[in-house]
Amino acid sequence: MIVLVRQSVFSLLALVFSSLLITAHADTSPIGVALDQRVIDLTNTLDSGTAQRLKQQLADLEQRKGAQVAVLLVPTTGSADIEGYANQLFRAWKLGRKDVNDGILLVVAKDDRKVRIEVGYGLEGIVTDLLAHRIIEEQITPAFRQGDFAGGVQQGVDALTVLVDGGDLPQLAGAGINPQFMALLAALILGGLGGVAIAAGKLHWRKALIAAVAATLLLTLLAGGWEWPMFLFVVPLTLLIGGAIFGALWQVRTLFYCVIGLLAYSLGLVMANQYVDVSFIHWLLWPLGVLVVLGLYLVLLLIMRETWRTSRAGFIVRLLAAVVVYVVAGWVIDGGRDGWLLAFPIASFVALIIFGKVGEGAGSGSGGGSGSSSSSSSSSSSGGGGGSSGGGGASGSW
């Protein structure tokens, strides 16, 4: 029981840190929201129908020509001028194909009454500064002056779509499958299956070693390319990682099935993204966060129950210590009701550490076992690896 609880704690803490890394990555956007949509309206100006129509129009344009056009509405650019603000967002968004840089960003700073069309290097010969200026002055700002922001944005997007459609851009590369990625994915899956088989006692380590050598040679041939010597090292490492993770998870059967369910859920999101825009941050991170929090509280309850069985006095001392932490945290935060609510997860995390000490003495004489694990994610929509803009485009006001 103690070994099970300890393994659950390690595994769930690993998931927590993975979630924090994903969140940190998502929050690197200069505007504080994920740049994973073709149209982002932080002013609540566009109705849902208009926003959806624009997203579909820009998705169709990307499918036809490969160019990526995005629209951003913000209340203000703050102390930054709109040219620098748009250029920074353009680079962070990575608009356009990586080696083509065929991206365009239309930024509207509503309260500042300013608008900017930022053009990537690859489209500067098609959407020239003069044409971008004319679109702003003849299509966008006249509608804005009449209070028709949705109409102005739509007309601007329509004009940009016509220009991009008529431009001579490199053809879209075929979907294709990256053999190196497939080789590493196959290595991770095979390693996971081998780890589970070894943990379940169905596969002897000598046979597993022979299978790993054979898999390494086959997958290195599959990866191909001039980098094949590197795969003689990377493939065994990936096999080992997959085996270690899923072999350890197999020791905690409930957690193992939860991770498998999470992977299946992630695969479902990837498949759904082929038909509709999916925000992986919202549909993956939040469910994962809820599951992790619930799991940690379940582990805390199991540890508390084990502590109660082991030592009633120890249980009371630890519980009082957790209460003291809660009171001190709530007093330090001093944020009224919200402060006391925030103090609860802090005290709960400390309680997990305090009560977790019970497993060190009680579990040492019972036989042994160990485990650890982790998990991960993807992103969707507008960013395509480009994002190079030398400041080409035009600005305007109304």
DOGUKE-677639 format. One record per residue (C-alpha): residue in three letters; residue number from 1; x, y, z. Coordinates in pm, whole numbers. Layout:
BEGIN
REC  aa   i      X      Y      Z
REC ALA NUM      X      Y      Z
...
END
This chain:
BEGIN
REC  aa   i      X      Y      Z
REC MET   1      0      0      0
REC ILE   2    279    244     98
REC VAL   3    472    166   -221
REC LEU   4    156    223   -426
REC VAL   5     91    558   -261
REC ARG   6    452    670   -298
REC GLN   7    454    580   -668
REC SER   8    126    765   -718
REC VAL   9    270   1078   -555
REC PHE  10    582   1075   -774
REC SER  11    382   1015  -1090
REC LEU  12    124   1282  -1020
REC LEU  13    388   1537   -923
REC ALA  14    559   1466  -1255
REC LEU  15    230   1535  -1432
REC VAL  16    193   1861  -1237
REC PHE  17    535   1984  -1347
REC SER  18    457   1881  -1707
REC SER  19    135   2083  -1690
REC LEU  20    322   2384  -1553
REC LEU  21    573   2363  -1839
REC ILE  22    289   2351  -2092
REC THR  23    122   2651  -1926
REC ALA  24    448   2846  -1920
REC HIS  25    495   2774  -2289
REC ALA  26    138   2885  -2369
REC ASP  27    181   3211  -2176
REC THR  28    488   3328  -2369
REC SER  29    253   3522  -2599
REC PRO  30    313   3900  -2576
REC ILE  31    -61   3957  -2529
REC GLY  32   -108   3691  -2260
REC VAL  33   -333   3462  -2466
REC ALA  34   -238   3169  -2685
REC LEU  35   -177   3267  -3048
REC ASP  36   -355   2959  -3177
REC GLN  37   -644   3106  -3375
REC ARG  38   -666   3289  -3708
REC VAL  39   -891   3557  -3557
REC ILE  40   -843   3683  -3200
REC ASP  41  -1077   3956  -3074
REC LEU  42   -988   4090  -2730
REC THR  43  -1236   4378  -2765
REC ASN  44  -1555   4168  -2809
REC THR  45  -1629   4368  -3123
REC LEU  46  -1690   4089  -3373
REC ASP  47  -2000   3876  -3333
REC SER  48  -1954   3499  -3338
REC GLY  49  -2089   3466  -3691
REC THR  50  -1847   3721  -3835
REC ALA  51  -1551   3573  -3646
REC GLN  52  -1631   3222  -3766
REC ARG  53  -1676   3342  -4125
REC LEU  54  -1337   3517  -4116
REC LYS  55  -1167   3210  -3968
REC GLN  56  -1312   2989  -4241
REC GLN  57  -1212   3237  -4513
REC LEU  58   -854   3252  -4387
REC ALA  59   -837   2874  -4343
REC ASP  60   -953   2828  -4703
REC LEU  61   -693   3079  -4822
REC GLU  62   -418   2892  -4637
REC GLN  63   -533   2565  -4789
REC ARG  64   -527   2713  -5139
REC LYS  65   -209   2918  -5129
REC GLY  66    -24   2827  -4810
REC ALA  67    -13   3191  -4692
REC GLN  68   -125   3252  -4335
REC VAL  69   -328   3563  -4258
REC ALA  70   -434   3646  -3902
REC VAL  71   -653   3919  -3751
REC LEU  72   -606   4066  -3403
REC LEU  73   -830   4322  -3234
REC VAL  74   -697   4474  -2910
REC PRO  75   -819   4769  -2703
REC THR  76   -478   4941  -2709
REC THR  77   -111   4880  -2777
REC GLY  78    -21   5063  -2457
REC SER  79    298   5263  -2469
REC ALA  80    421   5082  -2783
REC ASP  81    366   5224  -3131
REC ILE  82    147   5005  -3349
REC GLU  83    429   4930  -3596
REC GLY  84    657   4779  -3330
REC TYR  85    364   4610  -3158
REC ALA  86    247   4443  -3480
REC ASN  87    601   4335  -3572
REC GLN  88    652   4176  -3230
REC LEU  89    319   3990  -3253
REC PHE  90    394   3881  -3609
REC ARG  91    721   3719  -3500
REC ALA  92    569   3559  -3190
REC TRP  93    280   3421  -3397
REC LYS  94    530   3276  -3652
REC LEU  95    293   3355  -3935
REC GLY  96    371   3211  -4276
REC ARG  97    552   2901  -4392
REC LYS  98    900   2859  -4248
REC ASP  99   1107   2916  -4562
REC VAL 100    852   3128  -4746
REC ASN 101    747   3378  -4475
REC ASP 102    415   3436  -4649
REC GLY 103    227   3571  -4348
REC ILE 104     11   3880  -4294
REC LEU 105   -114   4023  -3965
REC LEU 106   -400   4274  -3951
REC VAL 107   -394   4454  -3613
REC VAL 108   -671   4687  -3497
REC ALA 109   -611   4893  -3180
REC LYS 110   -968   5001  -3126
REC ASP 111   -931   5255  -2844
REC ASP 112   -616   5400  -3004
REC ARG 113   -807   5433  -3335
REC LYS 114   -514   5280  -3521
REC VAL 115   -477   4992  -3765
REC ARG 116   -175   4813  -3910
REC ILE 117   -117   4554  -4184
REC GLU 118    212   4374  -4116
REC VAL 119    346   4182  -4416
REC GLY 120    603   3900  -4415
REC TYR 121    911   3905  -4634
REC GLY 122    768   3651  -4877
REC LEU 123    462   3863  -4958
REC GLU 124    621   4208  -4978
REC GLY 125    628   4186  -5358
REC ILE 126    257   4096  -5368
REC VAL 127    113   4305  -5085
REC THR 128    334   4611  -5128
REC ASP 129    341   4897  -4879
REC LEU 130    141   5108  -5124
REC LEU 131   -130   4843  -5167
REC ALA 132   -148   4784  -4791
REC HIS 133   -188   5160  -4738
REC ARG 134   -467   5176  -4999
REC ILE 135   -653   4886  -4835
REC ILE 136   -641   5070  -4503
REC GLU 137   -743   5408  -4643
REC GLU 138  -1005   5289  -4893
REC GLN 139  -1150   4974  -4735
REC ILE 140  -1091   4961  -4360
REC THR 141  -1087   5308  -4204
REC PRO 142  -1394   5446  -4391
REC ALA 143  -1603   5166  -4236
REC PHE 144  -1441   5219  -3895
REC ARG 145  -1531   5591  -3901
REC GLN 146  -1895   5488  -3941
REC GLY 147  -1867   5247  -3648
REC ASP 148  -1879   4939  -3871
REC PHE 149  -1577   4754  -3735
REC ALA 150  -1692   4411  -3851
REC GLY 151  -1747   4546  -4202
REC GLY 152  -1409   4719  -4207
REC VAL 153  -1223   4408  -4097
REC GLN 154  -1415   4195  -4346
REC GLN 155  -1339   4431  -4635
REC GLY 156   -972   4442  -4538
REC VAL 157   -952   4062  -4527
REC ASP 158  -1137   4038  -4860
REC ALA 159   -887   4273  -5025
REC LEU 160   -586   4087  -4881
REC THR 161   -736   3756  -4995
REC VAL 162   -767   3883  -5353
REC LEU 163   -404   3995  -5355
REC VAL 164   -269   3673  -5208
REC ASP 165   -483   3460  -5442
REC GLY 166   -338   3646  -5740
REC GLY 167     19   3622  -5617
REC ASP 168    283   3377  -5738
REC LEU 169    365   3176  -5424
REC PRO 170    549   2844  -5387
REC GLN 171    313   2551  -5411
REC LEU 172    200   2374  -5097
REC ALA 173    415   2081  -5001
REC GLY 174    242   1747  -4990
REC ALA 175    126   1624  -4653
REC GLY 176    378   1339  -4646
REC ILE 177    499   1158  -4338
REC ASN 178    831   1243  -4179
REC PRO 179   1009    906  -4156
REC GLN 180   1235   1024  -3874
REC PHE 181    938   1131  -3663
REC MET 182    763    802  -3736
REC ALA 183   1075    609  -3637
REC LEU 184   1096    784  -3300
REC LEU 185    723    747  -3241
REC ALA 186    746    375  -3319
REC ALA 187   1045    346  -3082
REC LEU 188    848    512  -2801
REC ILE 189    548    281  -2857
REC LEU 190    763    -34  -2882
REC GLY 191    957     71  -2573
REC GLY 192    633    125  -2385
REC LEU 193    499   -217  -2485
REC GLY 194    828   -379  -2385
REC GLY 195    832   -199  -2052
REC VAL 196    482   -317  -1971
REC ALA 197    565   -675  -2076
REC ILE 198    875   -679  -1854
REC ALA 199    688   -526  -1559
REC ALA 200    410   -783  -1601
REC GLY 201    664  -1068  -1605
REC LYS 202    578  -1169  -1962
REC LEU 203    915  -1082  -2116
REC HIS 204   1262  -1173  -1993
REC TRP 205   1518   -893  -2003
REC ARG 206   1753  -1091  -2232
REC LYS 207   1481  -1128  -2497
REC ALA 208   1390   -762  -2447
REC LEU 209   1753   -665  -2511
REC ILE 210   1766   -868  -2833
REC ALA 211   1436   -715  -2947
REC ALA 212   1568   -366  -2867
REC VAL 213   1878   -421  -3082
REC ALA 214   1665   -549  -3371
REC ALA 215   1420   -259  -3335
REC THR 216   1710    -10  -3331
REC LEU 217   1850   -142  -3659
REC LEU 218   1510   -155  -3831
REC LEU 219   1400    190  -3714
REC THR 220   1736    342  -3807
REC LEU 221   1687    207  -4160
REC LEU 222   1333    351  -4160
REC ALA 223   1459    694  -4050
REC GLY 224   1718    696  -4330
REC GLY 225   1893   1015  -4437
REC TRP 226   2248   1123  -4371
REC GLU 227   2171   1152  -3999
REC TRP 228   2127    776  -3958
REC PRO 229   2432    733  -3726
REC MET 230   2264    962  -3474
REC PHE 231   1959    734  -3468
REC LEU 232   2178    445  -3349
REC PHE 233   2193    642  -3024
REC VAL 234   1855    819  -3025
REC VAL 235   1639    512  -3098
REC PRO 236   1773    301  -2803
REC LEU 237   1734    604  -2578
REC THR 238   1373    648  -2692
REC LEU 239   1307    275  -2639
REC LEU 240   1450    306  -2288
REC ILE 241   1245    614  -2207
REC GLY 242    922    451  -2331
REC GLY 243    997    132  -2143
REC ALA 244   1086    311  -1819
REC ILE 245    778    535  -1826
REC PHE 246    516    273  -1910
REC GLY 247    687     -1  -1709
REC ALA 248    672    221  -1401
REC LEU 249    313    322  -1477
REC TRP 250    216    -46  -1499
REC GLN 251    306    -78  -1131
REC VAL 252     29    172  -1056
REC ARG 253   -243     23  -1270
REC THR 254   -502    298  -1221
REC LEU 255   -256    568  -1318
REC PHE 256   -145    361  -1618
REC TYR 257   -498    347  -1758
REC CYS 258   -544    719  -1689
REC VAL 259   -233    799  -1895
REC ILE 260   -350    569  -2176
REC GLY 261   -687    746  -2169
REC LEU 262   -512   1084  -2183
REC LEU 263   -305    975  -2483
REC ALA 264   -619    848  -2659
REC TYR 265   -793   1178  -2580
REC SER 266   -496   1372  -2725
REC LEU 267   -504   1159  -3040
REC GLY 268   -875   1235  -3072
REC LEU 269   -799   1609  -3052
REC VAL 270   -537   1575  -3326
REC MET 271   -786   1394  -3549
REC ALA 272  -1060   1650  -3474
REC ASN 273   -819   1930  -3564
REC GLN 274   -815   1800  -3921
REC TYR 275  -1178   1915  -3957
REC VAL 276  -1220   2207  -3713
REC ASP 277   -985   2446  -3533
REC VAL 278   -904   2297  -3192
REC SER 279   -744   2496  -2912
REC PHE 280   -518   2236  -2755
REC ILE 281   -446   2465  -2461
REC HIS 282   -814   2470  -2360
REC TRP 283   -913   2117  -2454
REC LEU 284   -602   1942  -2321
REC LEU 285   -446   2152  -2046
REC TRP 286   -759   2221  -1844
REC PRO 287   -887   1860  -1829
REC LEU 288   -534   1747  -1743
REC GLY 289   -510   2008  -1468
REC VAL 290   -842   1902  -1317
REC LEU 291   -742   1535  -1324
REC VAL 292   -406   1611  -1164
REC VAL 293   -564   1816   -884
REC LEU 294   -827   1549   -813
REC GLY 295   -558   1281   -823
REC LEU 296   -338   1467   -577
REC TYR 297   -624   1509   -334
REC LEU 298   -706   1138   -366
REC VAL 299   -343   1054   -290
REC LEU 300   -350   1291      8
REC LEU 301   -658   1117    147
REC LEU 302   -495    774    104
REC ILE 303   -181    891    283
REC MET 304   -385   1047    564
REC ARG 305   -577    724    608
REC GLU 306   -252    526    623
REC THR 307   -110    772    877
REC TRP 308   -421    733   1093
REC ARG 309   -380    356   1089
REC THR 310    -10    379   1169
REC SER 311    -17    643   1443
REC ARG 312   -314    840   1571
REC ALA 313    -86   1085   1752
REC GLY 314    126   1133   1439
REC PHE 315   -188   1197   1236
REC ILE 316   -307   1468   1476
REC VAL 317     36   1638   1483
REC ARG 318     58   1643   1103
REC LEU 319   -299   1767   1069
REC LEU 320   -233   2052   1313
REC ALA 321     82   2142   1118
REC ALA 322   -121   2160    794
REC VAL 323   -383   2379    964
REC VAL 324   -110   2613   1089
REC VAL 325     28   2641    735
REC TYR 326   -322   2721    607
REC VAL 327   -375   2996    868
REC VAL 328    -31   3149    810
REC ALA 329    -73   3140    429
REC GLY 330   -416   3300    449
REC TRP 331   -288   3569    685
REC VAL 332     16   3647    467
REC ILE 333   -186   3666    144
REC ASP 334   -446   3886    317
REC GLY 335   -679   3896     19
REC GLY 336  -1012   3848    191
REC ARG 337  -1215   3548     85
REC ASP 338  -1002   3493   -227
REC GLY 339   -689   3491    -14
REC TRP 340   -822   3218    213
REC LEU 341   -932   3017    -89
REC LEU 342   -584   3046   -239
REC ALA 343   -430   2939     93
REC PHE 344   -617   2607     77
REC PRO 345   -423   2453   -217
REC ILE 346    -99   2583    -64
REC ALA 347   -177   2410    266
REC SER 348   -290   2099     78
REC PHE 349     42   2073   -106
REC VAL 350    235   2115    220
REC ALA 351     10   1854    382
REC LEU 352     96   1614     98
REC ILE 353    463   1653    187
REC ILE 354    406   1635    564
REC PHE 355    185   1325    554
REC GLY 356    403   1166    285
REC LYS 357    677   1121    543
REC VAL 358    471    842    695
REC GLY 359    571    609    409
REC GLU 360    944    630    479
REC GLY 361    942    428    799
REC ALA 362    640    205    743
REC GLY 363    730    110    386
REC SER 364   1100     36    436
REC GLY 365   1055   -318    563
REC SER 366    792   -436    322
REC GLY 367    973   -546     12
REC GLY 368   1046   -264   -230
REC GLY 369    942   -133   -568
REC SER 370    979    197   -746
REC GLY 371    829    406  -1022
REC SER 372    804    744  -1186
REC SER 373    643    894  -1496
REC SER 374    546   1184  -1716
REC SER 375    323   1304  -2006
REC SER 376    292   1587  -2282
REC SER 377     96   1810  -2586
REC SER 378     59   2002  -2924
REC SER 379    -75   2322  -3070
REC SER 380   -302   2430  -3349
REC SER 381   -410   2681  -3607
REC SER 382   -226   2986  -3736
REC GLY 383    146   2957  -3654
REC GLY 384    344   2793  -3934
REC GLY 385    710   2845  -3846
REC GLY 386    752   3167  -4041
REC GLY 387    724   3500  -3865
REC SER 388    993   3697  -4051
REC SER 389    887   4052  -4126
REC GLY 390   1112   4344  -4194
REC GLY 391    842   4594  -4108
REC GLY 392    677   4587  -4450
REC GLY 393    314   4689  -4464
REC ALA 394    122   5001  -4375
REC SER 395    -49   5175  -4086
REC GLY 396   -340   5410  -4058
REC SER 397   -586   5573  -3821
REC TRP 398   -944   5693  -3826
END
